[in-house]
């Protein structure tokens, strides 16, 4: 058999970093880890190729080469995934769909030959058994969750790692919390399942053997779901591995705010090479936190928790949401003040949406408030339900937040505040990379000479150069990030219509 694995194209998104990638001549932020894992689940005797449409063009001859085209996608890739399916049908090649998009909306993809829903470690082998016996079915699904010790090392040989800004790896699936707007528990359950330290080291070794040096993203939705295993097994193993190989990687991941409660865990994460953590803050409003069942964020000083994590040497990236039923118009100024005070540089602010499978979707559907399909975009003006707040006021307030926090003045103030006050930013070793030297000179031209942020860019640049020269690479990186974030929000704010009078 010949299997072509296709990852559909992303539109411009906050986490796509498309504007920032141009500075370092990369095509995409992350490779398709799910498809690389599926490739490892397919028989060794099959021929396999992978086309990531974010890095390479999908040609008809690629499709015609294959017996089956395996497509994995998230909701935001729906349009591109549908185009790929249509092309395969016209060329007479069978399709196999899996991943969050197909699992959440299987009824929309009856024209896909085979749907392998839920977790591939269970449904892919079932499909392969039936295929071998000549009785393959249209739909494969399960209410069981895979134990991750059966998950193979992804097939890193199928991609060109140099086209990406970061590699990725998965340690756990599932989350013990039940935020009502989040579909993670619907997809992966509430019982966290983890890989062993041996598996993690084998995967790190495979990435290292590919020649990669740089950022590695642990894609877990809550990396700290099993603190005992992290402290006793995983982090010590990663630390030793990193020391032996001269710290080739730096890690980032996602976690819940209660990370701030465990000083030993934060210390060990930093010692193991972790530099950044994304945390769902959502809102500074206690009533809205109660409404969305964000229990882990309630009854705590969120600013103090964030500052503590930063002091331990972890950059905090934050997710924020407006549009809860409990929100009132004061939330917009409160959100801006919170983000500025917290020093969170990468603050992803989005309008509330209700993905299928979530408790929020069930409630709003019962109330007759679902109005359209969930787009999957974390930023932008789309909402798939009718909010309680006047929608015009909500949209205007949302625009005010993002145009303020990503204006050069506010953004660079946060960067400078973070660099002055955070701990652990000194790299353990300096790697001279021509790609990043080129990015440095591009930033001088694009941001320092012709950009609207040039005054703030040079202020940060000179402060770093003369006060904290070891932090100059970080200052350049955050400047480039800020350019990307501003461009993303400009894409809809500049076409906001006559009711919007903001300036980004």
N, C-alpha and C positions, 0 to 999 in steps of 0.2 A: 504494500500500500504506500501511496504518497500522500502525506498530510501537509497542507499549507496552513500555517497559523497566522491569522490576520488580526492586528490590533487597529481599530478604526481611529480616525482623526479626532483630536480635541479641537474645539473652537478656542478662541482666546479666553483664558480664564486666569483668575487670581493665582492659583497654584501651578498654572502651566508655565509661568515665568518666561513666556515667549519673547517679551521685549528685553528681558535681562539676558536671555540666552545668546542674543546677537553679539553681546560684548565678548563672549568667550567662544564664539563659533561652534556652539553646540546646537543640535537639532531638537532635542526634547529633554525635559527635566529628569524623567525616570523611565526605565524600560518596563515592558509589560510582564511583571512578575508572575501573574496568574497563568498566562500562556506559556511562559518558560517552565512552569511547574507541570502544566498539562502535557507539554512535550515530553517531560521526563516520565509521565505515566503511560505514554504510548509505547507499543512494543519496540524493542531495540532494532528489529529487522525492518521497521518502516523507515522510509526516507522522509526527512522532515526539513521544512524551510519555514522561516518566520519573516513576515513583512510587517513592520511597525509603520503605519501610514503617517506617523508624526516625524519619521526620519527618512522614509523612502517612498517612492511612488509605487502603487499597486498596479501592475500591468496585466493586461488580459492573458499574456503568455504565462504569467505566474499562476493565474487561476487555472488555465488549461493544463498546466503541468500536473495538477493535483487530482487525486481521486476524491478527497474530502477537503473542504475548507472549514477550519475551526475558527470561530469568531468569538471573542470575549469582549465585553464592553460594559461601561457604566451608563447611567441614564443620560449624562450629558453628551455621550457619543451616539445617541440614538439615530440622528440623521445620517451620519457617516456609516453606521452599521447597516442601516436599511439600504443605503446605496450599494454596499458591498454585497448584501444578500441578493439584490436585484441583478447585479452584474453576474453573479454566479448562476442564477436561474437562467438568465438569457444564454449563458455559455454552456448550460447543461451539466454543471458541476454541483454535486451534493454539498449541503451546508450543515454544519453542526454548531449550535449556539449555546453559550454558557456564560456565567458571570452574573453580576447584579442586575443588569438591564433585563436579561431574559428570565431570570429567576423572579423578579418583581412583576413583570408583565408578560407572562408566557402566552396569554390569550391574544396578544398583538402580533405574535410571530408564528402563526399556524403554517405559514408558507416556508418556514425553515424545516429542512428534512428531519433533523434530529435535535431535540432540546435536551441538554444535559444540565439539569438545574441543581441548585444547592451546591454541595461541596464535591469537587472533582475527584477526590480520593475515593468516593463511594460510587458516584454515577458514571465516571469514565470507565472503570473496570467492568461495570454491568453492561455498558454499551459494547465494549470490546468482546465480551463473552458472547453476546447475542450476534454480533457481527461475524464472529468466527463460525457460528452455527447457522448463519444465514437467516436469522429471525429478528433482525434489528427492529426496534420500535421507534415511534415518533417521539415519545415523551419518557424521560427518565428523571425521576424525582425521589426524594427520600425525606423522612422526618427525623432521620438520625444525623448525628454530628460526628465527623471523622476525628479519630484520635490522631494527633499530629505526628506521632512516632512513625506513622505509615506514609508521611509526606516525603517525597524524594528531593534530592538536591536539584534545583532548577538547571535547565540546559543553557548555561551561559555561552556556550560555543555557538549558539544560533544567532547571536547579535554582535554588532560591533560596538563595544563599550565606549569607544572614543566619541561616539555621537551623542552621548548622554552627559548630563551635568552631575548625576548621582546614580549610584546603584541602590538596590533595595533588598530587603530580607524580611522574613516574617518569623517571629518567635511565638506568638499566641493568636488565638481567635476567641471571640466572645467577650462580653463585658458584664460585670456584676451589677451595673447600674441600669436604670430603666427610664432614661429621659424620654418623654413621650413623643418628641419630634424626630428621634434618631431611629434608623432602621437596622442598626447593627445587631441588636438582639433578635430581630425578625430574621435576619440572614444567618447569623452565626450562634445565636443562643446566648443565655445569660451565665452559663457555666464556662469559665475560661479554660481553654485547653492549650497546652504548651508543648514545645519541642524540648528535647534534652540538650544539655551543653555539648554533647558529642555531635548532635545534628547541627547546632549553630556553628561550631568550629569547622565542620566539614563545609558548610555553606560559605563561611568567611574565607576558607582556604580556596574554594573554587573561584570566588570573586577575585581573590589575590592572584591566583594562577592565570586569570584572564589578562593580567597586566594592569588592572585598575588600581589607582591610588587616589584617595580623596574621600568624598562624602558617601556615606551609606545610611540609608533611611530604613529604620525598623518600622514597618508599616502597621504594626499593631494598633488597634483602636484604643487600647489602654495597656501600655507596656508593663505597668506595675500591678497587674491584676493578681499575680502570685508573688508577693514580696519575699516570702520565705525561700522559694526556689531561686529568685534573683540574687538574694544576699548570700545564699550558701553555695550555689552551683554556677549560675549563668554568668554573673558579673565577675567573680574571681577568675573564671575560665577565659572570658574575653580579655580581661586585664593582662593575664599572663601571655595570652596569644599576641596581643598588641605589643607588649614589651619585647618579646622575642623577635618580632619582625620590624621593630623600629617605628611603631605607630604609623602604619600606612593609611589608616582610615580615621575619619572623625564621624561620629554617629549623631543622628537626630531621631526623634520618635514622638509619639503622642502619649499623654498620660492625663490622669485626673488631678485636680487641685490638691487632693490629700497627699500628693508627693511631698508637699511642704511640711507635713507632719513628721516625716522620717528623715532625720539628719544623716543617719548612717547610709541610707539608701541614696540620697543625693550625692554624698561624698564618694560612694563606690561607683555611681554612674559616671561621675566626672573622671575618676581615676581610670575607668575602663575606656574612656574616650568619647563620652557623650558630651555634646556641646549645645544642643538645642532641644526643646521640648514644646510641642503644641498642646495647649490646654483649652478646653471648651469653657470659657468664662461665661458666655452667653449674655449676661446682663447684670448690672449692679442693683437691680430692683428685686427686693426680697419677695414681693407678691408674684412677680413673673417667674422667679425661680421656683416658687411653690407650685405655680400653675403648671409648669412643664416638668415637674417631678425631678428637678435637679437637686436632689437631696445632698449630694456631696459638696455643693457650693453654698449651702444655706448656713446661716448662723456662724459666719466666720468673716474676719476682716480680709477680704479678697486682695486688697492692695498690699497688705502686710505679707500675705502668703506669696504673692508674686515677687515682691522685693526679696524675700528670703531665698526663694529658688534662684533668683538672679545673683544674689551674693555668693551662693555656693558654686557659681560658675556655669549655670545653665541659662541660655537665652530663652525667654518665654515668648513663644508666639501664641496669639490668642484668637479664638473664634467668638464673635459677638452676633447677636440677633436682635432685631426690633420687629414689632408686629404682633407681640403677644396680646391676648385679650386684656390683660391687666395693665398694659402700657398706656400711659397718658402722655400728652405732648411734652411734658418736662423731661421725658426719657432721652430726648435728643441731645440736649445740653449736658445732661448727666453722663451720657455715654462718652461724649467728647472729653469732658473733664476727667472721667475715670481712665480713659486710654492714655491721656497725656500724663496724668499723675503716676500711672503704673510703669511708664517707660517701655511699654510693649511696642516694639518697632513694627513687627508684622502683625497688624490687627485686621483680620478679615471680618468685615461687617457685612451681614446679609439680611435680607428680608426673610421672615419666617415662611417656610413651606412645609407641606405635609406629604412626605413620601408614602407610597403604598406600603402597607404592612405595619405602619406605626400606630401607636395608640392615638396620636393626634389625628391621623387620617380617619380612623374609625369614629372618633368623636365628631369631627367636622362633617364627615359623610352623613352621620346620623342626624346632624343638625341641618343638613341640606346646604352646606356652605362650600363644598368642593365645586370649583368652577372650571378647572381645566387640568391638563396633564402636568405632572411634575417635570420640570425641565432638567433638574440635576445641577443647575448652576448655583454656586454658593454666593455669587455676587450678581448684581443686575437688578432689574426692576420687576422681574416675573414673580407672581404669587399665584398659587393654584387654589386659593380659597378666598372668601370674602372676609376681610378683617373687621373687627368691631370698630376700631378707630376709622374715622373718615379717611378713605384711601388717598385722597389728594394731599391731606395733611401728613399722612404717613410717608408717602413718597417724597414730599418736600423735605420732611425732617430727616429721612434717610440720606437724601442727597446732601443735606447740610452736614451730617456727620462725616461722610466720606470726603467731601470737598475740603472740610476743615482739617481732618487728621492727616490727609495726604497733600495738603498745601506745603510747599517747601519749608516755610517757617515752622509749622507744627511738627512736621516729620523730622527735620534735622534737629530740632530741640530734643525729641525723644531719643534719637540716635546718640547725641552728645551726652544726655543724661545717663543713658544705659552704659556707655563706654566709661564714663567717669566713676560709676558706682558699682558695676558688676565685678564679680571675682572670677578667677580662673580663665581669663581670656588669652593668657600667654600660651602660644602653641608649644607642644613638647619638642617639636623639631621644625625647622624651616625647610620647605621644599621649594626649589626654584622651578617653576613651571612656565614655559614660554607662553602658554595659553593665557595665563593670568597676568603675565607681563604685558601682553597685547591688550588685555581688558583694561589694565591700568591706563595705558595711553589713550585708548578709546574713551574712557571716562573723562580724562582731562579735556578732550576735544568736545565730546557730546554734552557733558554736564558742566564742565568748568568754563568753556568758552562760548557756547551757543545756547545752553539750556537756561530756562527761566529760574532754575535753582542755583545758578552759578555763584551768587554771593554766599549762600549757605554752604555750598559745596566747598568753596575755598576756606571758609571759616572752620569747617570741620577738618579739612585736609591739613591746614596749618597747625591747628591744635594738636592733631595726631602726630604730625611730623616732629614738632618741637617738644611736646609734653609727653606723649606716649608713642614713640616710633614703632614699637612692637604691635601697636593696634592699628597702624595705617592700613594693612590689608583688610581688616574688618571694616574700617571706615569706608574704604572704596567699595567693598561688597554691599554694605547697607545703602550706600549712595545709589548703586546700580539697582538694588531692589526697589528703592523708593521711586526711581524713574519708572520701573515696570508697573508698580502699584498705581501710580498716578495716571499712567497711560490707560490702564484697565478701567479705572473709574471715569476717566475722561471720555471713554468710548460711548458711555451712555449719558453722562452729564452734559456733554456738548450737544447732544440731540434731545435734550430734556423737554423742550417745548417752552411755550411762552410763560408758563407759570413758574419756571425756575430761573432765579436771578443770581445763582451762586457763581463762584469763580474758583476753579481748581488750579 
